[in-house]
Amino acid sequence: MSDLRAAIGKLRKSSQLIEIDEDMSSDLEISYFTNGVQMKGGPALLFKMVDGRPTRLLMNVFGSAERVELLLGRSIGEIAAGMEKLLGVVERRPGLADGLRLFGDMRSMAVNERGGGPVKESYGDITLDDLPILRTWPGDAGKFITMPVVITRDPEDGTYNLGTYRMQVFDRETTAMHWQTQKGGAIHLRKAAKLGRELEVAVVLGAPPAVTFSSISPLPAGMDKLAFAGYVAGKGIDVVNGDTVGLHYPSDAEMVLEGYVDPRETRVEGPFGDHTGYYSEPDLYPVFHIRRLAHRRDYIYQATVVGKLWNEDVHISRAIERIFLPGIRFLIPEVVDVFLPEEGLFNDICFVSIRKLYPGQGRKVGMAILSSGQMMFTKYVVVVDDDIDVRDRKQVLWAVATRTDPYRDVEIIRSSVADSLDHASMNPDVGGKMIIDATVKGKEEGYTRAWPKGIKFELDSLMKERLKKYGY
Ligand SMILES: Cc1cc2nc3c(=O)[nH]c(=O)nc-3n(C[C@H](O)[C@H](O)[C@H](O)COP(=O)(O)O)c2cc1C
């Protein structure tokens, strides 16, 4: 699997990296600079001098659609098509070609245990104080690790989870662990609490890009995200066992913090300038204790600026939306396409088009979307027919304007799951939902008149040529 330093090589080769020797401060200066670059769709950044000390701090790695593909080593279209085929095999009787492809897919999902690896080259010589960890926004409570891969195991069945959760640095041995209440790490901790145990945790910093991508991806609980990272990159991943924790982690990562979280302990975390464009309020979160920090001798520290649009995670989220569409279609077969607008922070607003075959199907799909994986965080779902391109906001708004009666076609669900970051919801983690059924209605759905005929020219063959002649 391609590691972070191989990624730097690729970025250099394709002129998508600026290397900065000028000394900048980890306190706000670097985040200001990076934000300025990422808002304009600029390149990845490698800071080599931070707070007067030589270091290597890598930022804005996934800051464009092109770079996401470059770093994963495959096009998003190709990965999504592979997912479609993989799920398609389950739907129909597989043939020999399917079998051969499945064999290739399975090989790429291998997680290979190795006796050692570069991530364990050094230990004992540095602490968190030596890393260029950033304070991003003026009102932030302190320094935050923003691009970690947090690895835990389910205390009941031993399955692994990876998640990217920010970590506020309290001191050189302890940090906060901001896993939100519905996320994998938080669920593992609740299970550990029930068993009266601490939860062992490995935090990988500077993971291979496919592992970071997989960690952020909304996989169903219990599915191995290391295997998914291999699938995405088309090559199995090498792991090494922890020394002080019963967990394995990528052997070619830049750094790992082995440690634990005690379910009985919490501490105030935040405020933190979040991707909502607001500070998330201080709240109680679990505390991560570091037992051992291992790293490559010449380690690279990776971070991101979480903030208002257009930040790095916009490009990661768009790729995730494309790759997971086949999974949504598998669960809700009438779905044609799904679009999560950036302005809705990918979490809050969902446009979905369907092939409608029976009355009530628009609402049914709306409810199914609100019940599918991390789509449970969606606040507004707009369901349209398949003649509408959900990627075109104008078409979606036209469908809302011409195919809905608010009284008949809007369903409000009073209370369901809300994203912990949603400060506007009625209560923390609990809030309302709205489904707008903007599909064409029939009489069973309360529309008793005849639906009008849509306007359309029928002179295509003659007039298209004429238009072309005049340059249109
Ligand atoms: C830069 C970045 C920071 C994130 N920070 C958090 C966080 O602090 N807490 C959280 O619960 N999710 C955070 N997420 C989202 C999770 O990584 C994402 O929901 C992931 O799918 C969680 O995986 P899980 O459901 O397996 O736990 C962040 C995502 C990105 C891209």
The ligand as a Gaussian input file, in Angstrom:
#p B3LYP/6-31G(d) Opt

LIG

0 1
 C      -11.226000      16.140000       9.325000
 C      -12.320000      15.349000       9.957000
 C      -12.547000      15.445000      11.320000
 C      -13.556000      14.710000      11.932000
 N      -13.763000      14.840000      13.274000
 C      -14.697000      14.079000      13.878000
 C      -14.861000      14.163000      15.285000
 O      -14.187000      14.934000      15.975000
 N      -15.800000      13.347000      15.865000
 C      -16.559000      12.470000      15.124000
 O      -17.357000      11.728000      15.696000
 N      -16.452000      12.407000      13.778000
 C      -15.512000      13.182000      13.148000
 N      -15.351000      13.090000      11.792000
 C      -16.248000      12.192000      11.008000
 C      -15.886000      10.732000      11.170000
 O      -14.538000      10.485000      10.882000
 C      -16.773000       9.873000      10.263000
 O      -18.125000      10.075000      10.640000
 C      -16.443000       8.400000      10.288000
 O      -17.234000       7.738000       9.321000
 C      -16.680000       7.791000      11.644000
 O      -16.471000       6.418000      11.565000
 P      -17.228000       5.407000      12.519000
 O      -18.701000       5.567000      12.272000
 O      -16.708000       4.069000      12.083000
 O      -16.849000       5.746000      13.891000
 C      -14.363000      13.834000      11.159000
 C      -14.131000      13.736000       9.781000
 C      -13.139000      14.490000       9.178000
 C      -12.918000      14.386000       7.692000

